[in-house]
Amino acid sequence: MTTSGTSGSTTHPAEEEPGLRRVLGPRLLILFVIGDILGTGIYATTGKVAGKVGGALWLPFLIGFVVAILTAASYVELVGKYPRAAGAALYTQKAFKVPFLTFIIAFMVMCSGLSSASAAARAFSGDYLSELTDDALPPTLVAIAFVLALAALNLRGVSESVKTNVVLTAVELTGLLIILAIGAWAVLTGDGEPSRLTEFEASGTGYALLTGVLGATALGFFAFVGFEDSVNMAEETKDPTRTFPRAIFIGVAVTGTIYVLVALVSSLLVDYRTLEGSSGPLLEVVKAGGVDFPHKLFALIALFAVTNSALINIMMASRLCYGMANERILPRAMGRVLAGRRTPVVGIAFVSLLAIGLVSTGEIEGLGDTTAFLLLCVFAVVNVAVLVLRRDPVDHDHFRAPTVLPVLGAITALVLASPLADRPAEVYVRAGVLLAIGIALWAVNKLAMTARA
C-alpha cells in the first residue's frame, strides 16, 4: 500500500472550497462504515446462503470478505484522489466520459438500494415478526405496509446525524455479539456439531461444487454492501485522503470477521436445512444455543436492524433520484419537493412504488441476490476505473492500491455477477426490468430536453 501524487504537497484543494461542514473524524467514520454494512444481509440471508452451500456456511462469507477488501481498496484510492460526494457515478464519468454509462451506474446504485430495502421489508414480515405476534399476518401485505411507513417517514423528513447512526449501529452489533456469545458458550459446554463445518450441500465435485460455492458467495456478498456508500461522506470528513483508508479497511475487516464468526456459530448449532427454511435464521441460532436469552428480545433487535437498513437505503435511493433529476439526467418533475417539509416527494413516491413492486414479486433470497448482482456490476466498473484514472494524476498525496488489487477486484466481481454464480434467471430479469425503467425515463427526459431546445 503506497501513497501517490504529483508533488509532495499535502494540501487538499477540495478542503479550501466552501461546501459541506467537515465534522467526521476517524472514529465516527469507522463507526459509520460499520453501521452502513451491518444489517439486513447477515440477519436475513444467512439461512439462504446455507441452503446453497450446506454446513460450510463460513466459506462464502470468507470469500465475500476477500472480494469486499479488493473493491474497498479501489474505493479508498478514488475517494482519496477525488474527495467529493458522488461515488461510483463520479468515478465512472471521470474515467470513461460517457454520460449514458454514468447514468446506468448511478441508476444501478439507486436500484440496489431499492432491492436491499425490499429484502429488508421481506425479512421484517417473516419469522422475526412472527415471534412477537400471536396471529399470522400476510407477509406480502406486511412488507408493503412496511415500505409505505418508510415512505411516510421520508416525507416528514428524517434527520439522522452520524451520532444517531452510532447508536443504531450499537443495537445491530449487540444482536450479533449475542450470537457470538451463544457460540462461545456452546463450544465451552461441548454443544453443537463441528462436523457440519466441512459439509457441502452441493452434490459431486468439480464444476457443481464450484458453482454452488460461487452462488452462495454471490448471495452472501449482500451482507457486505454498504461500505461503498460511505464515500458519499467525503465532503463532510476531516482530511478524507488520510481518514478514509483506515476507516474503510477497518470497517470491512471488523464486519467481515463478525460475519465469518456468526456463520461458524450458526452452522455449529443449527442444521443448514433448518436455517434455509427460516426467514429469521439467527433466531433459530438463539433458540438452539442452550442459553436462556429472551427470544422475543432478540427478534426485536433483528427487526430494528432490518428497519434501519431499509430506511437508510430508501432515503439513499430517493435522494439519488432527486439528484439525477436536478442534474437533468431524469425528468425534472422527479426533483420536486414537498412544500414545507422540503423533502423530495416525487422521488420518494417513485422509489416507493418500485419497492412495492419488488416486495410483491420477490422473496428475501431473490431480492438480496438482485442487490448483490447490481452492485457487483458497479464494482467491476469501479475497479476498471481505478486503472484508467491512473493516467489522471492529482496534486495531493493519496492512497494508491497495488495494481493487482483492482485487477483481482474486477475479475472476482465479474465472476460473481456471471452465470457461473448459479443464480436464478429471475434475478437477471428483475435487474433488467429495473434498468429498462431507468432507460425509459432517461429517453423521455432526452426527448423533452430536445423538444425544449
SULUR-V745585 format. One record per pair of residues at least 12 apart in sequence whose C-alpha atoms are under 10 Angstrom apart, sorted by sequence separation. I is the first residue (numbers start at 1). J is the second residue. If there is no record, write none. Layout:
BEGIN
i = (I I)
j = (J J)
END
This chain:
BEGIN
i = (46 49 75 78 79 82 89 90 92 93 125 126 127 200 201 270 283 286 322 323 333 334 335 75 78 89 92 125 126 129 200 231 271 283 286 321 322 333 334 335 390 88 89 92 125 126 230 270 271 321 322 333 334 386 387 46 89 90 124 125 266 269 270 283 320 322 334 386 75 89 90 123 125 126 266 269 270 282 283 318 319 334 387 88 89 122 125 126 230 231 265 266 268 269 270 282 318 386 88 89 121 122 124 125 230 266 267 269 270 42 87 89 121 122 124 125 263 266 269 270 280 283 387 86 89 122 123 125 227 228 262 265 266 269 282 386 387 88 121 122 125 227 268 269 322 323 385 386 87 121 122 124 227 266 280 322 325 383 384 120 121 262 266 280 321 322 324 383 384 119 121 122 227 265 319 322 323 382 383 118 121 122 227 318 319 321 322 383 384 385 118 120 121 226 318 321 322 380 383 384 120 225 318 320 321 379 380 382 383 384 118 224 318 319 380 381 382 383 118 121 315 318 319 321 380 381 117 317 318 321 379 380 383 224 317 318 379 380 223 224 315 318 319 378 380 381 117 223 315 317 318 376 377 379 380 381 314 317 318 376 379 380 224 317 378 379 380 223 315 376 377 378 314 376 377 380 314 375 376 377 220 376 377 373 376 377 314 372 373 376 377 375 376 373 374 372 373 372 373 370 369 373 373 370 374 369 370 373 374 369 372 373 370 371 366 369 370 374 365 366 369 370 373 374 365 366 367 368 369 370 366 367 370 371 366 370 374 365 366 367 362 366 367 20 362 197 197 12 14 15 196 197 199 362 12 14 15 197 198 361 12 13 14 194 197 12 194 196 197 201 1 193 195 196 200 201 358 4 192 194 195 196 199 3 45 192 193 194 196 2 41 44 45 192 193 194 196 5 40 44 192 193 196 358 3 4 40 43 191 192 193 41 44 45 180 183 187 191 192 193 40 41 44 179 180 183 186 192 40 43 44 182 354 39 40 177 180 181 183 184 187 41 44 173 176 179 180 183 186 187 40 44 176 179 180 182 183 186 226 354 40 44 177 178 179 180 181 182 229 279 43 173 176 177 180 183 279 176 179 180 183 279 179 182 226 229 192 191 192 191 192 191 189 183 186 179 182 183 186 179 182 185 186 182 184 185 186 116 176 179 182 183 185 116 175 179 182 183 178 181 182 183 330 116 182 330 112 179 181 182 330 331 182 330 331 113 329 330 331 333 112 113 329 330 331 332 328 329 330 331 178 330 331 329 330 332 325 328 329 331 332 328 331 109 179 109 178 325 328 175 176 175 174 175 175 176 175 176 35 174 175 173 174 36 43 172 175 32 35 39 171 172 175 31 32 34 35 38 171 172 31 32 33 34 35 37 40 43 172 173 29 32 33 35 36 39 43 171 172 28 31 32 35 38 39 42 171 172 28 31 34 35 38 30 31 32 33 34 35 168 169 172 28 29 32 35 39 168 172 24 28 31 35 38 55 59 23 24 31 34 55 56 57 58 59 169 55 56 57 58 88 168 55 56 57 87 88 168 54 55 56 57 87 54 55 56 57 86 87 88 165 222 54 55 56 57 85 87 88 54 55 56 85 86 87 220 222 223 53 54 55 85 86 87 219 222 225 53 54 84 85 86 87 165 219 221 222 225 228 52 53 54 83 84 85 86 219 220 221 222 223 224 51 52 53 82 83 84 85 86 131 219 220 222 223 226 50 51 52 53 63 64 67 83 84 85 128 129 130 218 219 221 222 225 50 51 63 79 80 83 84 85 127 128 129 218 219 221 222 225 228 60 64 65 75 76 79 82 83 84 126 127 128 131 160 218 219 220 221 60 63 64 68 75 78 79 83 84 126 127 128 158 216 218 219 222 245 59 60 63 64 67 79 80 83 125 126 127 128 158 215 218 219 221 222 245 60 61 62 63 64 65 69 72 75 76 79 123 124 125 128 217 218 221 241 242 244 245 53 57 60 61 64 65 68 71 72 75 83 84 123 124 127 128 241 242 56 59 60 61 63 64 67 68 71 83 122 123 127 150 154 158 241 242 53 54 59 60 61 62 63 64 65 82 83 150 153 154 157 218 240 241 52 53 54 57 58 60 61 62 64 65 68 80 81 82 52 53 57 60 61 64 68 80 81 147 150 151 154 155 51 52 53 59 60 61 79 80 83 146 150 154 52 53 54 58 61 79 80 149 150 153 49 52 53 57 61 78 80 132 133 147 151 49 52 53 76 77 80 131 132 146 147 150 151 154 51 52 76 79 80 131 132 150 49 50 76 79 130 131 49 52 76 77 128 129 131 132 147 151 48 49 76 77 128 131 132 49 75 76 130 131 46 49 50 75 76 128 129 48 49 76 128 129 48 49 73 76 127 128 46 47 72 75 76 128 129 45 46 128 129 45 73 124 128 45 72 73 127 45 46 72 126 41 42 45 124 125 41 42 44 69 123 124 41 42 43 69 72 123 124 41 42 68 69 124 157 40 41 42 121 124 155 156 40 41 69 120 123 124 155 39 41 68 69 122 123 156 157 37 38 39 68 120 121 156 157 158 37 38 39 66 120 121 124 155 156 157 37 38 39 65 66 69 119 120 154 155 156 157 36 37 38 65 68 120 121 155 36 37 38 117 120 121 154 155 156 34 36 37 65 66 116 117 119 120 121 154 155 35 36 37 65 117 119 120 154 155 34 35 36 37 64 65 117 118 33 34 36 37 63 116 117 120 155 32 33 36 62 65 116 117 151 154 155 32 33 61 62 64 65 115 117 118 154 218 221 33 34 61 64 113 114 116 117 118 152 32 33 61 62 63 113 116 117 151 152 218 219 32 33 61 62 113 115 116 117 150 151 218 61 62 113 114 115 217 218 30 60 61 113 114 117 151 152 216 218 29 32 58 59 61 62 112 113 114 148 151 214 215 58 61 111 113 114 150 151 214 215 218 219 57 58 60 61 110 111 113 114 149 214 215 218 29 58 59 110 113 114 147 148 214 215 217 218 219 29 57 58 59 112 113 147 148 211 214 215 216 218 57 58 110 111 147 214 215 216 29 56 57 58 109 110 113 148 213 214 215 216 29 55 56 57 58 109 110 144 147 148 211 212 213 214 215 24 28 29 55 57 58 110 144 147 211 212 213 214 215 23 24 57 107 110 111 146 210 211 212 22 24 25 26 29 33 55 56 57 106 109 110 144 145 210 211 212 22 23 24 25 26 55 56 143 144 147 208 210 211 20 22 23 24 25 26 30 34 38 46 50 54 55 107 143 144 207 20 21 22 23 24 25 26 29 30 33 34 37 38 49 106 107 144 208 20 21 22 23 24 25 29 30 32 33 36 37 55 57 106 141 144 19 20 21 22 24 26 27 30 31 32 33 34 35 42 46 47 50 55 56 140 143 144 19 20 21 22 26 29 30 31 33 34 38 42 46 50 54 55 107 142 143 22 25 26 29 30 33 34 37 38 41 54 55 106 141 24 25 26 27 28 29 30 31 32 33 34 37 43 47 53 54 140 141 14 15 26 27 30 31 34 35 38 42 46 47 51 52 139 140 14 15 26 30 34 38 42 46 50 51 52 54 103 139 140 15 25 29 30 33 34 50 51 54 140 15 47 49 50 51 140 15 30 47 48 50 51 52 14 15 47 48 50 51 14 46 47 49 50 51 103 12 47 48 49 50 102 103 11 12 47 48 10 12 46 47 48 100 45 46 47 48 99 10 45 47 48 50 10 46 47 45 46 47 48 44 45 46 47 86 118 121 44 45 46 47 117 121 43 44 45 46 118 119 122 43 44 45 47 114 118 121 122 3 43 44 113 114 117 118 121 122 126 42 43 115 116 118 119 120 42 43 111 114 115 118 119 122 123 110 114 117 118 122 123 113 114 117 118 121 122 123 111 115 119 121 122 111 114 115 118 119 120 114 118 119 122 118 119 115 119 120 116 119 120 115 118 119 117 118 119 115 116 117 119 115 116 119 114 115 116 118 115 116 117 112 115 116 112 114 115 116 112 114 115 44 112 113 43 111 112 115 43 111 112 112 113 40 43 44 109 112 113 39 40 42 43 108 111 112 39 40 41 42 110 111 39 40 41 108 109 110 39 40 108 109 112 38 39 40 107 108 38 39 40 41 109 39 40 105 108 109 35 38 39 40 105 108 38 39 36 37 105 106 35 36 105 35 104 105 36 105 36 105 101 96 92 95 95 96 89 92 95 96 88 91 92 95 88 91 92 94 95 90 91 92 93 95 96 88 89 91 92 95 96 88 91 92 94 95 87 91 94 95 92 95 88 91 92 95 91 94 75 78 71 74 78 72 75 78 68 71 74 75 78 81 67 70 71 74 77 73 74 68 71 72 74 75 78 81 71 74 78 81 82 70 73 74 81 81 81 115 48 49 80 81 82 115 48 80 81 47 48 80 81 45 46 79 80 81 112 115 44 45 48 78 79 80 111 114 44 77 78 76 77 78 112 41 45 76 77 78 108 111 40 41 44 45 76 77 111 74 76 73 74 75 108 41 73 74 107 108 111 40 73 74 107 72 73 74 105 107 108 70 74 75 104 107 73 74 107 72 73 74 70 71 72 104 70 71 74 103 104 69 70 71 73 74 103 70 71 72 67 70 71 104 70 71 100 103 69 70 67 68 71 67 70 71 100 66 67 70 67 68 67 68 66 67 64 63 67 64 52 12 13 12 13 11 12 10 11 12 4 7 9 10 11 12 6 7 8 9 10 5 6 7 8 9 10 4 5 6 7 8 4 5 6 7 4 5 6 4 5 3 4 5 3 4 5 2 3 4 5 2 3 4 2 3 4 1 2 3 1 2 1 2 1 1)
j = (58 61 87 90 91 94 101 102 104 105 137 138 139 212 213 282 295 298 334 335 345 346 347 88 91 102 105 138 139 142 213 244 284 296 299 334 335 346 347 348 403 102 103 106 139 140 244 284 285 335 336 347 348 400 401 61 104 105 139 140 281 284 285 298 335 337 349 401 91 105 106 139 141 142 282 285 286 298 299 334 335 350 403 105 106 139 142 143 247 248 282 283 285 286 287 299 335 403 106 107 139 140 142 143 248 284 285 287 288 61 106 108 140 141 143 144 282 285 288 289 299 302 406 106 109 142 143 145 247 248 282 285 286 289 302 406 407 109 142 143 146 248 289 290 343 344 406 407 109 143 144 146 249 288 302 344 347 405 406 143 144 285 289 303 344 345 347 406 407 143 145 146 251 289 343 346 347 406 407 143 146 147 252 343 344 346 347 408 409 410 144 146 147 252 344 347 348 406 409 410 147 252 345 347 348 406 407 409 410 411 146 252 346 347 408 409 410 411 147 150 344 347 348 350 409 410 147 347 348 351 409 410 413 255 348 349 410 411 255 256 347 350 351 410 412 413 150 256 348 350 351 409 410 412 413 414 348 351 352 410 413 414 259 352 413 414 415 259 351 412 413 414 351 413 414 417 352 413 414 415 259 415 416 413 416 417 355 413 414 417 418 417 418 416 417 416 417 417 418 417 417 421 423 423 427 423 424 427 428 424 427 428 426 427 423 426 427 431 423 424 427 428 431 432 424 425 426 427 428 429 426 427 430 431 427 431 435 427 428 430 426 430 431 85 427 263 264 80 82 83 264 265 267 430 81 83 84 266 267 430 82 83 84 264 267 83 265 267 268 272 73 265 267 268 272 273 430 77 265 267 268 269 272 77 119 266 267 268 270 77 116 119 120 267 268 269 271 81 116 120 268 269 272 434 80 81 117 120 268 269 270 119 122 123 258 261 265 269 270 271 119 120 123 258 259 262 265 271 120 123 124 262 434 120 121 258 261 262 264 265 268 123 126 255 258 261 262 265 268 269 123 127 259 262 263 265 266 269 309 437 124 128 261 262 263 264 265 266 313 363 128 258 261 262 265 268 364 262 265 266 269 365 266 269 313 316 288 288 289 289 290 290 290 285 288 282 285 286 289 283 286 289 290 287 289 290 291 222 282 285 288 289 291 223 282 286 289 290 286 289 290 291 438 225 291 439 222 289 291 292 440 441 293 441 442 225 441 442 443 445 225 226 442 443 444 445 442 443 444 445 293 445 446 445 446 448 442 445 446 448 449 446 449 228 298 229 298 445 449 297 298 298 298 299 300 301 301 302 162 301 302 301 302 165 172 301 304 162 165 169 301 302 305 162 163 165 166 169 302 303 163 164 165 166 167 169 172 175 304 305 162 165 166 168 169 172 176 304 305 162 165 166 169 172 173 176 305 306 163 166 169 170 173 166 167 168 169 170 171 304 305 308 165 166 169 172 176 305 309 162 166 169 173 176 193 197 162 163 170 173 194 195 196 197 198 308 195 196 197 198 228 308 196 197 198 228 229 309 196 197 198 199 229 197 198 199 200 229 230 231 308 365 198 199 200 201 229 231 232 199 200 201 230 231 232 365 367 368 199 200 201 231 232 233 365 368 371 200 201 231 232 233 234 312 366 368 369 372 375 200 201 202 231 232 233 234 367 368 369 370 371 372 200 201 202 231 232 233 234 235 280 368 369 371 372 375 200 201 202 203 213 214 217 233 234 235 278 279 280 368 369 371 372 375 201 202 214 230 231 234 235 236 278 279 280 369 370 372 373 376 379 212 216 217 227 228 231 234 235 236 278 279 280 283 312 370 371 372 373 213 216 217 221 228 231 232 236 237 279 280 281 311 369 371 372 375 398 213 214 217 218 221 233 234 237 279 280 281 282 312 369 372 373 375 376 399 215 216 217 218 219 220 224 227 230 231 234 278 279 280 283 372 373 376 396 397 399 400 209 213 216 217 220 221 224 227 228 231 239 240 279 280 283 284 397 398 213 216 217 218 220 221 224 225 228 240 279 280 284 307 311 315 398 399 211 212 217 218 219 220 221 222 223 240 241 308 311 312 315 376 398 399 211 212 213 216 217 219 220 221 223 224 227 239 240 241 212 213 217 220 221 224 228 240 241 307 310 311 314 315 212 213 214 220 221 222 240 241 244 307 311 315 214 215 216 220 223 241 242 311 312 315 212 215 216 220 224 241 243 295 296 310 314 213 216 217 240 241 244 295 296 310 311 314 315 318 216 217 241 244 245 296 297 315 215 216 242 245 296 297 216 219 243 244 295 296 298 299 314 318 216 217 244 245 296 299 300 218 244 245 299 300 216 219 220 245 246 298 299 219 220 247 299 300 220 221 245 248 299 300 219 220 245 248 249 301 302 219 220 302 303 220 248 299 303 221 248 249 303 222 223 249 303 219 220 223 302 303 220 221 223 248 302 303 221 222 223 249 252 303 304 222 223 249 250 305 338 222 223 224 303 306 337 338 223 224 252 303 306 307 338 223 225 252 253 306 307 340 341 222 223 224 253 305 306 341 342 343 223 224 225 252 306 307 310 341 342 343 224 225 226 252 253 256 306 307 341 342 343 344 224 225 226 253 256 308 309 343 225 226 227 306 309 310 343 344 345 224 226 227 255 256 306 307 309 310 311 344 345 226 227 228 256 308 310 311 345 346 226 227 228 229 256 257 309 310 226 227 229 230 256 309 310 313 348 226 227 230 256 259 310 311 345 348 349 227 228 256 257 259 260 310 312 313 349 413 416 229 230 257 260 309 310 312 313 314 348 229 230 258 259 260 310 313 314 348 349 415 416 230 231 259 260 311 313 314 315 348 349 416 260 261 312 313 314 416 417 230 260 261 313 314 317 351 352 416 418 230 233 259 260 262 263 313 314 315 349 352 415 416 260 263 313 315 316 352 353 416 417 420 421 260 261 263 264 313 314 316 317 352 417 418 421 233 262 263 314 317 318 351 352 418 419 421 422 423 234 262 263 264 317 318 352 353 416 419 420 421 423 263 264 316 317 353 420 421 422 236 263 264 265 316 317 320 355 420 421 422 423 237 263 264 265 266 317 318 352 355 356 419 420 421 422 423 233 237 238 264 266 267 319 353 356 420 421 422 423 424 233 234 267 317 320 321 356 420 421 422 233 235 236 237 240 244 266 267 268 317 320 321 355 356 421 422 423 234 235 236 237 238 267 268 355 356 359 420 422 423 233 235 236 237 238 239 243 247 251 259 263 267 268 320 356 357 420 234 235 236 237 238 239 240 243 244 247 248 251 252 263 320 321 358 422 235 236 237 238 239 240 244 245 247 248 251 252 270 272 321 356 359 235 236 237 238 240 242 243 246 247 248 249 250 251 258 262 263 266 271 272 356 359 360 236 237 238 239 243 246 247 248 250 251 255 259 263 267 271 272 324 359 360 240 243 244 247 248 251 252 255 256 259 272 273 324 359 243 244 245 246 247 248 249 250 251 252 253 256 262 266 272 273 359 360 234 235 246 247 250 251 254 255 258 262 266 267 271 272 359 360 235 236 247 251 255 259 263 267 271 272 273 275 324 360 361 237 247 251 252 255 256 272 273 276 362 238 270 272 273 274 363 239 254 271 272 274 275 276 239 240 272 273 275 276 240 272 273 275 276 277 329 239 274 275 276 277 329 330 239 240 275 276 239 241 275 276 277 329 275 276 277 278 329 241 276 278 279 281 242 278 279 278 279 280 281 278 279 280 281 320 352 355 279 280 281 282 352 356 279 280 281 282 354 355 358 280 281 282 284 351 355 358 359 241 281 282 351 352 355 356 359 360 364 281 282 354 355 357 358 359 282 283 351 354 355 358 359 362 363 351 355 358 359 363 364 355 356 359 360 363 364 365 354 358 362 364 365 355 358 359 362 363 364 359 363 364 367 364 365 362 366 367 364 367 368 364 367 368 367 368 369 366 367 368 370 367 368 371 367 368 369 371 369 370 371 367 370 371 368 370 371 372 369 371 372 302 370 371 302 370 371 374 303 371 372 373 374 302 305 306 371 374 375 302 303 305 306 371 374 375 303 304 305 306 374 375 304 305 306 373 374 375 305 306 374 375 378 305 306 307 374 375 306 307 308 309 377 308 309 374 377 378 305 308 309 310 375 378 309 310 308 309 377 378 308 309 378 309 378 379 312 381 313 382 381 381 378 381 382 384 378 381 384 385 378 381 382 385 379 382 383 385 386 382 383 384 385 387 388 381 382 384 385 388 389 382 385 386 388 389 382 386 389 390 388 391 385 388 389 392 389 392 379 382 376 379 383 379 382 385 376 379 382 383 386 389 376 379 380 383 386 383 384 379 382 383 385 386 389 392 383 386 390 393 394 383 386 387 394 395 396 430 364 365 396 397 398 431 365 397 398 365 366 398 399 364 365 398 399 400 431 434 364 365 368 398 399 400 431 434 365 398 399 398 399 400 434 364 368 399 400 401 431 434 364 365 368 369 400 401 435 399 401 399 400 401 434 368 400 401 434 435 438 368 401 402 435 401 402 403 435 437 438 401 405 406 435 438 405 406 439 405 406 407 404 405 406 438 405 406 409 438 439 405 406 407 409 410 439 407 408 409 405 408 409 442 409 410 439 442 409 410 408 409 412 409 412 413 442 409 410 413 411 412 412 413 412 413 412 412 416 416 422 394 395 395 396 395 396 395 396 397 390 393 395 396 397 398 393 394 395 396 397 393 394 395 396 397 398 393 394 395 396 397 394 395 396 397 395 396 397 396 397 396 397 398 397 398 399 397 398 399 400 398 399 400 399 400 401 399 400 401 400 401 401 402 402 403)
END
